[in-house]
């Protein structure tokens, strides 16, 4: 596979990320070398138009004419991807021909590994052939299905990248990504890494905030900070089996969706909306803190990335629940929180081009290390 580019180990890659938070697309241009962490040379982003956001959300559950709607949504998504790539290249004054490949993960709409027939599936909307046509850049896509085929969860895929950029010899470090869902990477002092999903993060908080305030998210967690945690509701929510499940584990909107929340709310008297928001923030913080204390209590620091790193209330709650650790946003360790996952998919694209594994079996539960992704040449 390394014949795709004679200097595939050293060179420029693009990573694109549109996560379960459904807020839009982030893209990064990264320079990789055989030694050292990648250098991020540029970042561009684009929000989803409201119509596309609503359609992607609707496609997380069964509905009429799904195949047709999903195909058109994938085309529209790739239009946003291509716009972000063109902006990235323009801003950095880099030609498409200089990019070895880009990792385009697609938009996850179903994630049911190991279910139904023992294999299950994970489904991401994407049109990588169209993206290669629109940009003139080799695309690496379909980055989860090989791990699922090998008996894994197909997620999370970022711990190997986290180990390379945030790992510290002789220290236990944890990395927490707060996107639509939350996932932990545990980077051990001996150079090994594990990781898993913890539960919901922004997905439910954003839903509740938009429903009651009209805002797409709770800026800095200010609305949640005005509320009080409703302990009986919190205990109901924490009763979900995933929170006590041992790794490997992954999750998504298949489980943590508005129906799940409303089923829990129905067991309690009507609550003030901002108290529910405070309780959802506490749920996220407690689920992550509990998983970290169970699996790597000796971590010296918790590095937080994803949109949730900008939620000051949530960061304060994490620090209060983890007093023995330093809780800090990833920019204090060199990468903006909104760029970490996109950078990880640039790294995954490079792994695929080089014919190197992209998964960690200790993370996903796969039978072994596998090369992840399908290549669509420029």
GIFEN-V99671 format. One record per residue. PSI is psi in degrees with one decimal (NA if undefined). OMEGA is omega in radians with two decimals (NA if undefined). Layout:
BEGIN
<<PSI	OMEGA> <PSI	OMEGA>>
END
This chain:
BEGIN
<<-25.2	-3.09> <-13.7	3.11> <-9.9	3.05> <-29.7	-3.13> <131.5	-3.02> <-17.5	3.12> <45.1	-3.01> <-24.9	3.13> <-36.7	-3.12> <118.9	3.12> <-166.5	-2.98> <133.8	3.08> <152.0	3.05> <141.7	3.02> <135.1	3.11> <140.1	-3.12> <124.9	2.93> <110.3	-2.95> <-172.8	-3.08> <-10.1	3.07> <-18.4	3.08> <30.8	-3.14> <-17.4	3.13> <-159.5	-3.04> <134.5	2.98> <138.4	3.08> <142.6	3.09> <149.5	2.97> <122.7	-3.06> <140.6	3.05> <121.9	-3.12> <145.7	3.00> <168.7	-3.09> <-22.8	3.13> <142.6	3.05> <165.4	3.14> <154.0	3.11> <152.4	3.03> <129.0	3.10> <118.7	-3.02> <-15.9	-3.12> <158.5	3.14> <138.6	3.03> <152.2	-3.13> <160.5	3.08> <131.5	3.05> <156.7	3.01> <137.0	2.92> <148.7	-3.06> <-37.4	-3.13> <-42.7	3.12> <-41.1	3.10> <-47.0	-3.13> <-40.4	-3.13> <-41.8	3.10> <-39.5	3.10> <-43.1	-3.13> <-34.5	-3.10> <-3.6	3.01> <-14.1	3.12> <160.8	-3.10> <144.1	3.12> <-179.3	-3.09> <144.6	3.02> <42.5	-3.04> <-41.6	-3.07> <-45.5	3.12> <-47.5	-3.11> <-39.8	-3.14> <-39.4	3.14> <-43.4	3.13> <-36.9	3.09> <-37.9	3.11> <-41.7	3.09> <-43.8	-3.13> <-39.6	3.11> <-44.5	-3.13> <-30.9	3.04> <-41.2	3.08> <-44.5	3.09> <-49.2	-3.08> <-39.7	3.10> <-42.8	3.13> <-41.9	3.13> <-45.4	-3.13> <-39.5	3.09> <-42.7	3.14> <-45.8	-3.13> <-40.6	3.13> <-45.2	-3.08> <-30.5	-3.10> <-4.2	-3.12> <44.3	3.11> <138.1	3.12> <149.6	3.12> <-34.3	-3.11> <-17.1	3.13> <-12.1	-3.11> <126.7	3.14> <-47.2	3.13> <162.8	3.00> <142.3	3.08> <118.4	3.14> <102.2	-3.00> <-29.0	-3.05> <-179.4	-3.09> <113.7	-3.14> <125.1	3.08> <-20.1	3.02> <140.3	3.12> <97.4	-3.07> <57.2	3.14> <143.4	3.06> <3.3	-3.10> <167.3	3.00> <-70.1	-3.07> <11.6	-3.11> <-22.1	3.07> <-48.0	-3.11> <-156.6	-3.10> <161.8	2.92> <134.7	-2.97> <121.0	3.10> <128.2	3.03> <131.3	-3.13> <161.0	3.01> <71.8	-3.02> <-30.4	3.10> <-41.2	3.11> <-37.5	3.13> <-40.3	3.09> <-39.0	3.11> <-41.8	-3.07> <-25.9	-3.02> <-21.5	-3.04> <23.3	-3.11> <139.5	3.05> <133.2	-3.08> <134.3	2.99> <118.7	-3.06> <-174.1	3.11> <57.4	-2.98> <-3.0	-3.08> <-27.1	-2.90> <-30.9	-3.13> <-37.6	3.10> <-41.4	3.09> <-41.2	3.11> <-29.0	3.12> <16.5	3.06> <7.9	-3.10> <-179.7	3.12> <-16.0	-3.06> <5.0	-3.09> <156.7	-0.25> <153.6	-3.12> <-5.1	-3.03> <-15.5	-3.07> <-35.3	3.13> <-39.9	3.08> <-44.3	3.10> <-40.3	-3.14> <-40.7	-3.11> <-34.4	-3.04> <-24.3	-3.08> <-11.1	-3.10> <146.1	3.12> <124.1	3.13> <130.3	3.09> <2.6	3.13> <144.8	2.98> <123.7	-3.12> <142.3	3.08> <144.2	3.06> <128.4	-3.11> <118.6	3.04> <122.9	3.12> <85.2	3.04> <-138.2	3.01> <-41.3	3.01> <169.4	3.10> <139.0	3.04> <144.0	-3.09> <139.8	2.91> <126.9	-3.13> <109.4	-3.05> <109.2	-2.98> <158.1	-3.07> <-25.7	-3.11> <4.7	3.11> <-0.2	3.09> <166.6	-3.12> <145.5	2.96> <172.2	3.14> <164.3	-3.08> <165.3	3.03> <145.4	3.14> <-34.3	-3.07> <-155.8	-3.12> <151.7	2.99> <-99.1	-3.05> <-21.1	-3.01> <-51.3	-3.11> <-38.0	3.12> <-41.2	3.13> <-42.4	3.12> <-48.9	-3.07> <-39.0	3.12> <-45.0	-3.12> <-37.9	-3.13> <-36.8	-2.99> <-18.1	-3.12> <-15.8	-3.06> <-7.1	3.10> <145.0	-3.07> <-22.4	3.10> <163.7	-3.12> <95.0	-3.03> <122.0	3.13> <7.8	-3.10> <20.0	-3.06> <-37.0	-3.12> <-43.8	3.10> <-37.1	-3.11> <-21.1	3.11> <-14.6	-3.08> <177.5	3.08> <139.2	3.12> <129.2	3.08> <103.7	-2.98> <-43.2	3.11> <-40.3	3.09> <-42.4	3.13> <-42.7	3.14> <-36.5	3.07> <-46.2	-3.13> <-41.5	-3.12> <-9.7	3.08> <-11.3	3.10> <134.5	-3.00> <-32.3	-3.07> <-32.6	-3.04> <-23.7	3.11> <-0.1	-3.12> <143.7	3.09> <149.7	3.07> <157.7	0.02> <142.9	3.08> <143.8	3.07> <159.9	-3.06> <-177.9	-3.13> <-162.0	-3.13> <-13.0	3.04> <-34.8	3.12> <-56.5	-3.01> <87.7	-3.08> <175.2	-3.11> <-36.1	3.12> <-42.1	3.13> <-44.2	-3.14> <-45.5	-3.09> <-31.5	3.05> <-38.1	3.09> <-42.5	-3.13> <-31.2	-3.12> <-16.5	-3.14> <1.9	-3.08> <157.5	3.07> <158.5	-3.12> <133.6	-3.10> <152.9	3.04> <134.6	-3.08> <-38.7	-3.11> <-23.4	3.03> <-36.7	3.05> <-41.5	3.12> <-43.3	3.10> <-37.4	-3.14> <-37.6	3.09> <-39.0	3.08> <-41.6	3.13> <-37.5	3.08> <-48.0	3.13> <-48.4	-3.09> <-44.7	-3.09> <-42.3	-3.14> <-43.7	3.13> <-45.0	-3.13> <-42.6	3.13> <-44.9	-3.14> <-38.7	-3.14> <-43.1	-3.13> <-30.1	3.10> <-34.2	-2.93> <-25.9	3.10> <65.4	-3.07> <-16.3	-3.11> <8.0	3.12> <135.7	-3.12> <-27.4	3.13> <154.0	3.07> <111.1	-3.13> <123.2	-3.02> <132.3	3.09> <179.1	-3.03> <171.6	-3.10> <-29.5	-3.13> <-18.3	3.10> <-18.7	3.12> <-5.0	3.14> <97.1	-3.03> <-37.5	3.12> <-45.2	-3.13> <-40.5	3.11> <-39.1	3.10> <-38.5	3.13> <-39.3	3.09> <-43.7	3.13> <-38.8	3.13> <-35.3	-3.12> <-16.9	-3.10> <63.8	-3.00> <-21.6	-3.10> <-4.7	-3.11> <154.8	3.00> <119.6	3.10> <120.2	-3.04> <148.7	3.08> <153.9	-3.00> <-19.2	3.11> <-22.7	3.07> <-7.6	3.05> <21.2	2.91> <-9.5	-3.13> <129.1	3.09> <137.6	-3.11> <-31.7	-3.10> <-5.3	-3.07> <-8.7	-3.00> <-48.3	-3.08> <-38.8	3.08> <-40.7	3.10> <-35.8	3.11> <-36.6	-3.14> <-24.7	2.94> <-42.9	3.11> <-42.2	3.13> <-36.8	3.07> <-43.3	3.13> <-43.2	3.11> <-43.5	-3.13> <-47.7	-3.13> <-36.9	-3.13> <-5.0	-3.10> <30.1	-3.12> <151.9	-3.14> <147.9	3.09> <-13.1	-3.11> <161.6	2.97> <110.3	-3.11> <-30.9	3.11> <-20.3	3.13> <-52.8	-2.99> <-19.9	-3.08> <8.9	3.11> <160.8	-3.09> <-14.5	3.13> <176.9	3.12> <140.0	-3.12> <146.4	2.94> <127.0	-3.06> <139.5	2.98> <157.0	3.02> <140.3	-3.01> <128.4	3.07> <100.8	-3.03> <150.9	3.09> <NA	NA>>
END
